[in-house]
Each structure stands twice: as structure tokens, then as C-alpha cells.
């Protein structure tokens, strides 16, 4: 992840990295969308079908905690290294719902994951887990919603196409869970 943290820029609102060999900044994440004043995003974050889906998946009333947009720029987006979003919560407790604005496939960087990796201990070695596999791809069509446990080991490849690959990601947790910062 150092490509995105050491040689990139992180603010409260967005992250970018500089493309290798250039000084060109490449946007890859816009965070805190719910705080940016967009009526459609605020409505999506405040209530609606994603809340119902999160409640169904978690089996209890859920609340949104974080909202971001993932942007895979055409022909420029780098791969996102293997990682876990959070490990400070028990498995099956906090989930991400990704609403795809564009089709997502292997060519433009769909999410890949290691099945059942959300059940591994907090200190599991992410590199060893993904090398051991198996690895599954999770392609999606524009309008699809992908659900994953925040503890799951996952990544995505670069975007080698001429099209954007964008998704809005909302993290959901049980309404009464005191959630530590990630």
C-alpha cells in the first residue's frame, strides 16, 4: 500500500498517488462524500434501499459510518494492493456495500478477494493469505451492489481500458456498535 500512502497524498477529502515515472497525480479515492453537500449522495447515505440491504445482511438495524467513491481512471489507475479495510471488529459485524456506477471486470480492476478470509484472526498475514488463495473475482454491472465484510482480504487490478471504473462505497455497522476508527 506504500504506493498510495508514502508517494501519494491523503487528505480528509481525497487520496491520489503520482504515477510511476511521472509527476502526474492520479485520483483514486474521494472520502467523506456524505459531508460534501451532494443531495443524491446525502440521500443515499441517510436512508434507503442500501440501509435495508445492510440490515438484512447484518441481521440487525444498521447505520452508515463512512461513504467514499473509488475511482479507477482509464488506463492510469494502478492496482490496489491486497489489504483488509478493518480488523478491529468481529467477523460478520461491519460490511461495505459498493454501488457500481460503471461495469467492473478483470480488465478495469474489479474487486478480487480470498473467500472466508474475513474469519481469519486480526493479525493474519495478508500477503500469505492471498498467495495461498484461492482468489475469486467479483465482476459487477453498473447498478449492482457488492457486499463484503470489512475484514475480507481483497484487492483490485489496474484499469487497462479506456473507460472509468467507479463505485460508491458505504460502510455499515450495527446501530449500537461503538466503532473504532480505521
C-alpha positions as CSV (number, residue, x, y, z in Angstrom):
1,X,0.0,0.0,0.0
2,X,3.0,2.3,0.2
3,X,2.4,3.5,-3.4
4,X,-0.8,5.1,-2.1
5,X,0.5,6.3,1.3
6,X,4.2,7.1,1.0
7,X,4.2,8.5,-2.5
8,X,0.7,9.8,-2.5
9,X,-1.4,12.5,-0.9
10,X,-4.0,11.8,1.7
11,X,-6.4,14.5,2.9
12,X,-9.7,14.3,4.7
13,X,-11.5,14.6,1.3
14,X,-9.4,12.6,-1.2
15,X,-6.4,10.5,-1.9
16,X,-4.2,10.5,-5.0
17,X,-0.8,9.0,-6.0
18,X,1.8,10.0,-8.5
19,X,2.1,7.7,-11.5
20,X,5.5,6.0,-11.6
21,X,8.0,7.9,-13.7
22,X,5.8,11.0,-13.9
23,X,4.6,13.8,-11.7
24,X,1.0,13.2,-12.8
25,X,-1.4,12.9,-9.9
26,X,-3.9,10.1,-10.2
27,X,-7.1,10.4,-8.1
28,X,-8.2,7.1,-6.7
29,X,-10.5,7.8,-3.7
30,X,-12.8,10.6,-2.6
31,X,-13.9,10.2,1.0
32,X,-16.5,11.7,3.3
33,X,-18.9,12.1,0.5
34,X,-21.8,12.4,3.0
35,X,-20.1,15.7,4.2
36,X,-19.6,17.3,0.7
37,X,-23.1,18.6,0.3
38,X,-24.3,16.5,-2.6
39,X,-28.1,15.9,-2.3
40,X,-28.0,12.5,-4.1
41,X,-25.1,11.2,-2.0
42,X,-26.6,12.6,1.2
43,X,-29.9,10.8,0.4
44,X,-28.1,7.6,-0.4
45,X,-26.1,7.8,2.9
46,X,-29.1,9.0,5.0
47,X,-31.6,6.2,4.3
48,X,-32.9,4.0,1.6
49,X,-32.5,0.6,-0.1
50,X,-28.8,0.2,0.9
51,X,-29.8,0.5,4.5
52,X,-32.4,-2.2,4.1
53,X,-29.8,-4.5,2.4
54,X,-27.3,-3.8,5.2
55,X,-29.9,-4.6,7.9
56,X,-30.8,-7.8,6.1
57,X,-27.1,-8.9,5.7
58,X,-26.1,-8.0,9.3
59,X,-29.4,-9.2,10.8
60,X,-29.9,-6.1,12.9
61,X,-30.6,-2.4,12.4
62,X,-27.6,-0.9,10.6
63,X,-26.2,2.6,10.3
64,X,-23.8,4.1,7.7
65,X,-20.4,5.1,9.0
66,X,-18.3,6.1,6.0
67,X,-19.0,7.0,2.4
68,X,-16.4,7.2,-0.4
69,X,-16.0,6.9,-4.1
70,X,-13.4,4.7,-5.6
71,X,-12.2,6.0,-9.0
72,X,-10.2,3.8,-11.4
73,X,-9.1,6.3,-14.1
74,X,-9.0,5.0,-17.7
75,X,-5.6,3.5,-18.5
76,X,-4.0,5.2,-15.4
77,X,-5.4,3.6,-12.4
78,X,-3.0,1.4,-10.5
79,X,-3.8,-1.8,-8.8
80,X,-4.9,-1.7,-5.2
81,X,-2.7,-4.0,-3.2
82,X,-4.1,-6.8,-1.1
83,X,-5.4,-5.5,2.2
84,X,-8.2,-5.6,4.8
85,X,-10.3,-2.5,5.5
86,X,-10.7,-3.1,9.2
87,X,-9.7,-5.9,11.6
88,X,-10.7,-4.3,14.9
89,X,-14.2,-5.7,14.7
90,X,-15.5,-9.3,14.9
91,X,-16.3,-11.1,11.6
92,X,-19.8,-10.5,10.2
93,X,-20.2,-7.3,12.1
94,X,-19.2,-4.5,9.7
95,X,-19.7,-4.5,5.9
96,X,-19.1,-2.4,2.9
97,X,-21.7,-2.0,0.2
98,X,-20.2,-1.0,-3.1
99,X,-22.7,0.5,-5.6
100,X,-21.1,0.3,-9.1
101,X,-21.6,3.3,-11.4
102,X,-19.8,1.5,-14.2
103,X,-19.3,-2.1,-15.2
104,X,-16.5,-3.7,-13.3
105,X,-14.5,-6.6,-14.7
106,X,-11.0,-8.1,-14.8
107,X,-9.8,-5.6,-17.4
108,X,-10.8,-2.5,-15.5
109,X,-10.0,-3.6,-12.0
110,X,-12.9,-5.5,-10.4
111,X,-12.5,-6.5,-6.8
112,X,-10.8,-9.8,-6.1
113,X,-11.0,-11.5,-2.7
114,X,-10.0,-14.5,-0.8
115,X,-13.2,-16.4,0.3
116,X,-13.7,-16.9,4.0
117,X,-10.7,-14.6,4.8
118,X,-13.0,-12.4,7.0
119,X,-12.9,-15.2,9.5
120,X,-9.1,-15.1,9.9
121,X,-7.5,-13.6,13.0
122,X,-6.9,-9.9,13.2
123,X,-3.2,-10.3,12.8
124,X,-3.4,-12.7,9.8
125,X,-0.6,-12.1,7.2
126,X,-2.4,-10.6,4.2
127,X,0.4,-11.5,1.8
128,X,0.4,-15.2,2.9
129,X,-3.4,-15.3,2.7
130,X,-3.6,-14.0,-0.8
131,X,-0.7,-16.2,-2.0
132,X,-2.3,-19.3,-0.6
133,X,-5.7,-18.3,-2.1
134,X,-8.0,-19.3,-3.6
135,X,-8.7,-15.9,-5.3
136,X,-12.1,-15.1,-6.6
137,X,-13.0,-12.2,-8.9
138,X,-16.2,-10.2,-8.2
139,X,-17.3,-8.6,-11.5
140,X,-20.3,-6.3,-11.4
141,X,-22.5,-4.4,-13.8
142,X,-23.4,-0.7,-13.4
143,X,-26.1,-0.5,-10.8
144,X,-25.1,-3.7,-9.0
145,X,-24.3,-3.7,-5.3
146,X,-21.4,-5.8,-4.0
147,X,-21.3,-6.7,-0.2
148,X,-18.2,-7.6,1.6
149,X,-17.1,-8.0,5.2
150,X,-14.5,-5.3,6.0
151,X,-12.2,-8.0,7.4
152,X,-12.0,-9.8,4.0
153,X,-8.6,-9.9,2.2
154,X,-9.2,-8.1,-1.1
155,X,-7.5,-6.1,-3.9
156,X,-8.1,-4.9,-7.4
157,X,-6.0,-4.8,-10.6
158,X,-5.2,-1.8,-12.7
159,X,-7.6,-0.3,-15.2
160,X,-6.2,-1.2,-18.7
161,X,-9.3,0.1,-20.5
162,X,-10.4,3.4,-21.9
163,X,-13.4,3.5,-19.6
164,X,-13.8,4.6,-15.9
165,X,-14.5,2.1,-13.2
166,X,-16.2,3.9,-10.4
167,X,-18.1,2.8,-7.3
168,X,-19.6,4.4,-4.2
169,X,-18.7,2.5,-1.1
170,X,-20.7,2.9,2.1
171,X,-19.6,1.1,5.3
172,X,-22.4,-0.1,7.5
173,X,-22.3,-1.3,11.2
174,X,-24.9,-2.3,13.7
175,X,-26.6,0.9,15.1
176,X,-25.4,0.2,18.6
177,X,-21.8,-0.8,17.8
178,X,-19.1,1.6,19.1
179,X,-16.9,1.5,16.1
180,X,-13.1,2.3,16.4
181,X,-11.5,4.5,13.8
182,X,-9.9,2.5,11.0
